[in-house]
Amino acid sequence: MTRHDQLFVIRLWTLKSEPFLKFKEHLDLILTEKGEKVEELSVTSKSLKEAKEKVKQLRALQDASKNEVEEIESRVSSAKKKNRRSSDVSLVTADDLADMETKKQHLRLALKS
């Protein structure tokens, strides 16, 4: 094979392999971009899972807080009822004391006479 033939073959091979090399380059670029997008998706997915877990924890905390509020409201209601009963007893006692004082005065007057 002559030098001329060798150059011709090399040139022919180069012409035929150029589209292949360009295609390979393009394919490598696409695969790299795909890998980056997969990585981004993985990070986003992880963030989403963490956010969902945090929401779950916050809902549990919210439920616990609601239960605590209900319990406190129940205690306040019971305390108000007790207080009303105590007030009623105090009023009756005050009325009774006033009535007794009146009776004492009547007795004193009756004893003086």
Secondary structure by P-SEA (a helix, b strand, c coil): ccaaaaaaaaaaaaaaaaaaaaaaaaaaaaaaaaaaaaaaaaaaaaaaaaaaaaaaaaaaaaaaaaaaaaaaaaaaaaaaaaaaaaaaaaaaaaaaaaaaaaaaaaaaaaaac
